[in-house]
Amino acid sequence: MTALRQEAFRMLEAMPEEGVAALIQYMLQYNQQYLGANERIARKKAALDDILSLSKQVLDFDEMKELQESREERFSRCEY
């Protein structure tokens, strides 16, 4: 047992019954939130995997050329 767990058990033994009940309630809520977060993450990861499976690679795409054309299109029309 780690020193941290030993300290937690020592504190639990010294705690009054009302405190133990509140601590148990907190631990239950924490576990529910933790499990809920893991389930949400799993669902979101599955959705992302689905989206990524629909994508395909563009072979003849020149990022710098596209960026330059976009900048020219956007800023060359500015009228002052």
C-alpha positions in Angstrom: 0.0 0.0 0.0 1.3 3.4 -0.9 1.9 6.2 1.7 -0.9 8.2 0.1 -3.4 5.4 0.6 -2.2 4.8 4.2 -2.7 8.5 4.9 -6.2 8.3 3.4 -7.1 5.3 5.5 -5.8 6.9 8.6 -7.9 10.0 8.0 -10.9 7.9 7.2 -10.6 6.0 10.6 -10.4 9.4 12.4 -13.4 10.8 10.6 -16.9 11.0 12.2 -19.7 8.9 10.7 -21.3 11.9 9.1 -18.1 12.7 7.3 -17.8 9.1 6.1 -21.3 9.3 4.6 -20.5 12.5 2.8 -17.2 11.1 1.6 -18.9 8.0 0.2 -21.5 10.2 -1.6 -18.7 12.3 -3.1 -16.8 9.2 -4.2 -19.9 7.8 -5.9 -20.5 11.1 -7.7 -16.9 11.3 -8.8 -16.9 7.8 -10.2 -20.1 8.5 -12.1 -18.7 11.6 -13.6 -15.4 9.8 -14.4 -17.2 6.9 -16.1 -19.5 9.4 -18.0 -16.5 11.3 -19.2 -14.9 8.2 -20.5 -18.1 7.1 -22.3 -18.4 10.6 -23.9 -14.7 10.5 -25.0 -15.2 7.0 -26.5 -18.3 8.2 -28.5 -16.5 11.3 -29.7 -13.5 9.3 -30.8 -15.7 6.8 -32.7 -17.4 9.7 -34.4 -14.1 11.3 -35.4 -12.9 7.9 -36.7 -16.1 7.7 -38.8 -15.4 11.2 -40.2 -11.8 10.5 -40.9 -12.7 7.2 -42.7 -14.6 9.3 -45.2 -11.7 11.5 -46.1 -9.2 10.8 -48.8 -5.9 12.2 -49.8 -5.6 15.0 -52.4 -2.5 14.2 -54.4 -2.0 17.4 -56.5 -2.7 20.0 -53.8 -0.1 22.8 -53.4 -0.8 24.5 -50.1 1.5 27.5 -50.7 -0.1 28.1 -54.1 -3.6 28.0 -52.6 -2.6 30.3 -49.8 -1.1 32.8 -52.2 -4.2 32.7 -54.4 -6.5 33.1 -51.4 -4.5 36.1 -50.2 -4.5 37.8 -53.6 -8.3 37.2 -54.0 -9.0 38.5 -50.5 -6.7 41.5 -50.3 -6.5 42.6 -54.0 -10.1 43.8 -53.9 -9.7 46.1 -50.9 -10.8 49.6 -51.9 -9.6 52.4 -49.7 
